[in-house]
Amino acid sequence: MTETLRPKVLVIGGGPGGYVAAIRAGQLGLDTVLVESGRLGGTCLTRGCIPSKALIHAAGLYEEAVMASAEMGRFGIHLNQAPTLRFEETVGWKDAIVDRLSGGVAGLLRKAKVKSVVGWASFSDAKTCTVETPEGPVTIRPEHVILATGATAVELPFLPFGGRVISSTEALSLPEVPATLAVVGGGYIGLELGIAFAKLGSKVTIIEAMDRLLPLYDAQLTAPVARWLEKHGVTVYLGAKALGQDQEGLLIQTAGGERQLVVPAERILVTVGRKPQTEGWGLDQMALAMDGPFVRVDERCATSTTNVWAIGDLVGEPMLAHKASAQGEMVAEIIAGRRRRFEPVAIAAVCFTEPEIVSVGLTPDQAPEGVETVVGQFPFQANGRALSMQAGDDGGFVRILARKSDHRILGIQAVGRHCSELAGEFATLMEVGGVLEDVAGVIHVHPTLGEAIHESALKALGHAIHI
C-alpha cells in the first residue's frame, strides 16, 4: 500500500541548499519532508568540497614529510627515511570525516523535526511526487516544493566516464595513487585535485583548451599557481584539446593544432564543468520556465509555478555551496511568511590550489568603464605571520579595488597559502558597503594574515606602513 504524506514543505535534495532549507523550515514550525536518494550532505559534503579538502590536507602533510626526509630537511626537521603512504588509510580517514558530517546533518534534521525520506523522487505534476523507497512507494502532496537537486559532472562524448576515465567523485575514492594522471580541464576542480595528486607522487599532466589556467581569475592571481606547477614538475598544455584515449593514455592535440601526442595516464580525470541536475525526476511535468539549462527564478527563488521554489546549482551561477545554503534559508523564511529576497552584493569564491585564491567582487580589469579606481596591493612576503608558516615566498598578496571618488570597495582578492580563511572578512566588507577608511580604521590582530588586508587598504590610500 502506498503511503501518502501531505506536508507544508517538500525539499528535494539533501545537499547544502536542501538540508539547510529543510532545517530552517523545521525551526520555523513548518511540517517538512526532505527527500534524498543518496547520503545526506549532497555532493559538497560526500563527494566534493569536504572530501577534496581532506585529501588536499593529507597531501600537503605527505609532501612536508617527503621534504623533511630529503638531505636538507625541513625547518630543521630531518627524517631518517622517506615516509610511507598507505593511501587506503588516507581514503578511510577522509571517509570517516564524511560519515561524521553526514551523520551530523541527519541529527540536525531530526532536531528540527524534519522527516527524511530515502529514495528517488519523481514528479507527475508540480505538487505530486512519488518516492521509491526500500520500504515501498511514498506519495507526497505538499503545499510548497523546494527543488535543490544540485549538479553533476559534465561528461565528454569521446571520453565517457568508466574504466580509467573518472570524474572528481571517483578521484576521491581511488584505491591507490596513480603513477600517471592526466587532468582534462584547468579549472578549479581539476587544479585542486591535480595538485593534490602531484603532492602524493603522481606524475600529473593538465590539458586546458583555453590559453591560460583558471580562466575565471585574472593572470596576476593565477601566476603563483602556475609557478608552483612548473616548480613541481606538473606538465601543462594550454590551448590544447583532448581527443580520446588509447592503450597508453590520453590522445591530445597541442595548441594551434601543431601536433598530436599521447599523454601517459593510468587515470584520466575529466573536469570540464558541471551541469544542473534536471533529468530523471520529472522537471518536464512541472511547467517550469527555464533559463538555458537552469530553472528560471526571481529574486525570491520563486519559479514560474506557484509555490514551487528552486535554489543552488539548479538556478545558475555561481555554483557554490554557500550560495545554495543562503538561498535555502531564505526560501524557508519566505514560506513561513517573512519578507526576504536574494540580493547579495557579492559572493566570495575560493580556489583551494597551491597557493589558494580568494576573490569577491570586481577585479581591476572588470572596473566599469568611466569609473576611476584605486588599487592597493600588499605582498605576503612582508607579512610576519605568512613568513612564519612558509606562506610568504610564493608570490602571494592581498589586493583591494576601490572607487576613487568615494573610496567604496568594489572588490578584494588574495592569492597565497591559507588565504581562504580571509574570505569571510572580504565578503563582509563588500556586503556592508565598506570604504578604504573603514578597513584602515580597524585594528587587525598581529601576527595574522589579516594584517595584509589592512595594509592593502593603507596602500590604496597612499600610506602603507610595511612596504
Secondary structure as UniProt FT lines:
FT   STRAND          3..5
FT   STRAND          9..12
FT   TURN            16..17
FT   HELIX           18..27
FT   TURN            28..29
FT   STRAND          32..36
FT   TURN            40..41
FT   HELIX           42..47
FT   HELIX           49..69
FT   TURN            71..72
FT   TURN            75..76
FT   HELIX           87..111
FT   TURN            112..113
FT   STRAND          115..118
FT   STRAND          120..125
FT   TURN            126..127
FT   STRAND          128..133
FT   TURN            134..135
FT   STRAND          136..140
FT   STRAND          144..147
FT   STRAND          151..153
FT   TURN            157..158
FT   TURN            163..164
FT   STRAND          165..166
FT   HELIX           168..171
FT   TURN            172..173
FT   STRAND          180..184
FT   HELIX           188..199
FT   TURN            200..201
FT   STRAND          203..208
FT   TURN            215..216
FT   HELIX           219..231
FT   TURN            232..233
FT   STRAND          235..238
FT   STRAND          241..245
FT   STRAND          249..253
FT   HELIX           255..257
FT   STRAND          260..264
FT   STRAND          267..270
FT   STRAND          274..276
FT   HELIX           283..285
FT   TURN            286..287
FT   STRAND          290..291
FT   TURN            292..293
FT   STRAND          294..295
FT   TURN            299..300
FT   TURN            306..307
FT   STRAND          308..310
FT   HELIX           312..315
FT   HELIX           321..335
FT   TURN            336..337
FT   STRAND          349..351
FT   STRAND          356..361
FT   HELIX           364..366
FT   TURN            369..370
FT   STRAND          373..379
FT   HELIX           380..382
FT   HELIX           384..388
FT   TURN            389..390
FT   STRAND          397..403
FT   TURN            404..406
FT   STRAND          408..416
FT   TURN            417..418
FT   HELIX           419..422
FT   HELIX           423..431
FT   TURN            432..433
FT   HELIX           436..441
FT   TURN            446..447
FT   TURN            449..450
FT   HELIX           451..461
//
